[in-house]
Amino acid sequence: MTVLKRFVVSVPCFLFVLTQAALLPPSTHQALIKHESPAELGLYNNSDKVKTLTNNNFNEEVLHRNHSILVEFYNSYCGHCKRFAPLYKDLAGILFGWRDILPVSAIDCAAEENNGICRQYEIMGYPSLRYFGPGFTPSPGNYGKPINTLELKDIVISLARFIVAENRTANMIDWPDFQPLPENIQTTNELFEGLNNSCQYVILIYEAENSTLGVEVILHLNRWPDIKVRRVVDLDSAAKYRIDGLQFKIATVSRSGNIEPYSTLENSAESYVDTIKSFLTKQHITEKPYIEPNTSSTVSNLGNSENNLKNILNEVKRNKHLIYQADLEMAIYYILYNEIPKSSNINGEKLLALQRFLSALNRYNPLGPNGQKIISNVYAFVMQNQRELSGQEFERKLKYMTEINRPIFSSNVYVGCIATKPNSRGYTCSLWQLFHYMTVQAANLDKSQDPLEILQAMHGYVKYYFGCTECSEHFQNMAANRKIWNTSTKDEAILWLWAAHNEVNQRLAGDVTEDPNFPKVQFPTTSSCPLCHGEGNTKSTETYPDNKWNKMKVLQFLKNIYNPEYISRFGVTDESLLQPLLEKLRRKRMIGNVFSDVDMRMGMLLYGFCIVMLMVAFKLFSLKGGYRKKPYGHDLLGKV
């Protein structure tokens, strides 16, 4: 597939448009409605050994269980989450032996249906790891134990410490015995006392102070029957079993009293487990069989999506500079229905940021009448709450307004922001497009005199609501470095955002989050706007550190491609929901547009003057007597 040179990034992605594409045929529209963005499949599947949680099964899998569980709260469009996903899959593989005690799971907070869960558990950044112990019940201030590291070794140690600290209860049937071997055990019979008759070996692991190695080995071997693994923390007790803590740190003890010490290649749980498994294999002791879960019902049927993807890619390839209505709507939908409702409490600066953002969106959104009505009402609702608002209250109001004003959105697919690589582009791409669109509209419509209106709205939104924590931090640092608050005109705001976007492209070019068919390049390219390249009549500044751009041409280019008249409606399934295109308005006003306003006024004056003149002429004609009858016959013949 030919690589498309696009203006794209992981936190951002943009496609720009100067021409207008034809609408899709109805059959294709229907197919597109069914097509889901790859990002909606999440970052994990069953082959990754990561249990997928949703709002439908979260409580069942996490609450009131007789085992612990590790949950990653992630956001499928978050670049940091995407980079962490391979490591989390590795972690799930490492901890696969622990699965009866601690399954590894994940929930995608980018999925709208999971808003309530992510809001309830006060997830403030992504990815977030939480440990939930046996019998867990949420309560104010208790939403699981956070794991404040993303290093695999440190995560394993934290989990081992959490698990060993749990108090074993009667219903925790399969919970291992983590208690260190008592020092007073002297004989083999005492060692096997209380164990099932099927238990053939007790395996002793020396665990030094402040180590979790013994706990980790117990968890790794929990699924192996006919053995019992115990920790030994006292060297004197360990010496009874030929463990010296230096060369020999493992010992196997049979029921007959035979003791065999073992050394390991490395002082790690993996090396200990490999040594013990080698011994067990020789004794013909195997792990309990593992039954693969039935995943047939969870596999999506994407058979028809290939054609849909090709249709969209062909459109985007033909029109390399288009901005699509579908992408702008998808950004607004995700902001309103997913990002904002996930906040548990909205107050202080966070509330002010929401008010500023909704104010700007209310003025410069590209939606039709129904959509504008919803945004206007939601904005008014938020402005009424001057102290505090919850995400749940916002969501309730939004859904009520949606119900009474539907339908709202004319499309439910990404077009210019479509991805060919799973979990790339999509929302982040469309979000940048929306803010570019708003900066241009703010400059053109003159609804506010504040040149920082859109940049301030964007800054607040990204700081408090954008789901990618790492991306948000990068943006805030970049905003400070680029002196965002020194922007003095609306045109400068357009160029500030353009330059910032290019900086992000440069930083993320070649990143693992990049879609290979949409590489992150500096925009506009020379093929897109030849005149945009080269020195113009603007000088180099701290905001624009080089002179390779003609800023005036770039500004003109951006104003053209984000002009509502040129926004493509390819992918729109119900055009009646949108504002009429200018071409249609022109046809409706064709007669009125023949003359200018002055011409029309002059025409009306002339029309009135003609009426008056006709009335005057008629009056004068009437005063002269009008038509008279002449005497025929009587006058002429009477005197003959």
Helices and strands as residue ranges (DSSP letters): E 7-8, E 13-14, H 26-34, G 38-41, G 46-48, E 51-53, H 58-62, E 69-74, H 79-94, G 96-98, E 104-108, G 112-114, H 115-120, E 128-132, E 145-147, H 152-164, H 188-192, E 201-206, H 213-220, E 227-232, H 235-239, E 250-254, E 259-262, H 269-282, H 305-318, H 325-334, I 335-339, G 340-342, E 345-347, H 348-364, H 369-384, E 388-390, H 391-405, H 427-445, H 453-464, H 469-481, G 484-486, H 490-508, G 530-532, H 551-561, G 564-566, G 575-577, H 582-588, H 597-623, H 634-637
